[in-house]
Amino acid sequence: MKVHFIAIGGSAMHNLAISLKIKGYQVSGSDDEIFEPSKSRLQKYGILPQHIGWNPDMITPDVDAVILGMHAREDNPELLKAKELGLKIYSYPEFLYEQSKNKKRIVVGGSHGKTTITSMILHVLNYYRIPCDYMVGAQLQGFEVMVKLTEDAPYMVIEGDEYLTSPIDRRPKFHVYHPNVGIISGIAWDHINVFPTFEIYCQQFQTFANLIPQDGTLIYCNEDENCRKIGEQTNVQNCFAYTLPEYKIENQQYIVIYKNKEYPLQVFGQHNLLNMEAARLACSTMNVSADDFYKAIMSFKGASKRLELVKESADFALYKDFAHSPSKLKATIAAVKEKFNGRTLVACLELHTFSSLTAEFLKQYAHTMDFADMPIVYFNPHTIAHKKLPPINEQMIFEAFENKDIKVFQDSHMLEEYLFAKTWKNKVLLMMSSGNFDGLDYNQIAEKILGK
């Protein structure tokens, strides 16, 4: 099969391209920009485009399928050529569904925790060598690619993003997958450029639940009021609500207690315990017992950039996390504070996404950093201008977060100098962003702090 990718350089797209190459497909692609690590990984598998830019000549009648990435526009010349030739055009989610429509699809949805839950499920299945296909939004230890597609695996585990499917398909991605088993980990307003009200945003999850067949399975977080409403109204026969398991903390390690047995974990935080319970219930639909699940999950170290330890010493630790939305921010800070009870927590948040840099949405951050001893918020005015949003200022940050202790920075070098000037004995530094604080090197920061 011959497949061409329009916008092959994206995180998800280049992983799918590599997966199909491994499967034996003829793969080609194009993009107007390709950054690392996509560039090196595409080159490794011999599918890096020879030239940057769009080339309609690559769209020929012998192409079996064209896969369209979100980065491409509706007037993309390759897309127009594919339409002109009447070729099969798939969005990324549509192609995944096409490859998995004869499998049992476990789709992990929710405003937060999707990547971690998906990663936990895959870790357990891999531990017991249960064959499955998958798509996950982070690079996992022991997994070569973020997408795997085979002919014979009976299951497909999919991280189900609620954002739009493609430039020409306005459906949320997780609607396209048609789940047999659907998970909703939590609902907290996001992507306001697409879902302008919380009610419209919630409706996407209701639709997702409605897509589960009556003999399928719905798994939802009972501690989230909006999830609970959906769970209580569903017609799905197999409906499971999960909550926090019994646990304790000893020497900063979380230990789950199940039927009087103790299972020490390598991850931490109540939000991760909830993620774990969602994963356990999902694995039960693939015939993994609770005891076997807990045995396997003890060796799970976490997904990349999700509360990932950068460096530590006897009295200092630096963690990085992908947290950026209000719900993720609050859960992450609470987790670090609970684990390092008694230490001073310095929590740095970069406002980086479209929603977080919007004046109206900023109000959703009220009190989200209250558990931090030293809360810091960073934003770059140039990023706001690039996204063509109205400017925000320090006063708006203070009013939105409703926290008088917050320090605000608009220059990453000044933030770095502020951090270096502090003493770090008995402290934890938590860096949270879907970006990178405009180029800050977390490893260098940690080494400089530890070398003081």
Secondary structure as GFF3:
##gff-version 3
##sequence-region A 1 452
A	DSSP	beta_strand	2	6	.	.	.	ID=ss1
A	DSSP	alpha_helix	11	23	.	.	.	ID=ss2
A	DSSP	beta_strand	26	30	.	.	.	ID=ss3
A	DSSP	alpha_helix	38	44	.	.	.	ID=ss4
A	DSSP	three_ten_helix	56	58	.	.	.	ID=ss5
A	DSSP	beta_strand	65	68	.	.	.	ID=ss6
A	DSSP	alpha_helix	77	85	.	.	.	ID=ss7
A	DSSP	beta_strand	89	91	.	.	.	ID=ss8
A	DSSP	alpha_helix	92	100	.	.	.	ID=ss9
A	DSSP	beta_strand	104	109	.	.	.	ID=ss10
A	DSSP	alpha_helix	114	127	.	.	.	ID=ss11
A	DSSP	beta_strand	133	135	.	.	.	ID=ss12
A	DSSP	beta_strand	147	148	.	.	.	ID=ss13
A	DSSP	beta_strand	155	159	.	.	.	ID=ss14
A	DSSP	beta_strand	164	166	.	.	.	ID=ss15
A	DSSP	beta_strand	169	172	.	.	.	ID=ss16
A	DSSP	alpha_helix	173	176	.	.	.	ID=ss17
A	DSSP	beta_strand	181	184	.	.	.	ID=ss18
A	DSSP	alpha_helix	198	210	.	.	.	ID=ss19
A	DSSP	beta_strand	217	221	.	.	.	ID=ss20
A	DSSP	alpha_helix	225	233	.	.	.	ID=ss21
A	DSSP	beta_strand	238	242	.	.	.	ID=ss22
A	DSSP	beta_strand	247	250	.	.	.	ID=ss23
A	DSSP	beta_strand	253	258	.	.	.	ID=ss24
A	DSSP	beta_strand	261	264	.	.	.	ID=ss25
A	DSSP	alpha_helix	270	284	.	.	.	ID=ss26
A	DSSP	alpha_helix	290	297	.	.	.	ID=ss27
A	DSSP	beta_strand	308	312	.	.	.	ID=ss28
A	DSSP	beta_strand	316	321	.	.	.	ID=ss29
A	DSSP	alpha_helix	326	339	.	.	.	ID=ss30
A	DSSP	beta_strand	344	350	.	.	.	ID=ss31
A	DSSP	three_ten_helix	355	357	.	.	.	ID=ss32
A	DSSP	alpha_helix	359	362	.	.	.	ID=ss33
A	DSSP	three_ten_helix	363	365	.	.	.	ID=ss34
A	DSSP	beta_strand	374	378	.	.	.	ID=ss35
A	DSSP	alpha_helix	381	386	.	.	.	ID=ss36
A	DSSP	alpha_helix	394	401	.	.	.	ID=ss37
A	DSSP	beta_strand	407	409	.	.	.	ID=ss38
A	DSSP	alpha_helix	412	420	.	.	.	ID=ss39
A	DSSP	beta_strand	427	432	.	.	.	ID=ss40
A	DSSP	alpha_helix	442	450	.	.	.	ID=ss41
###
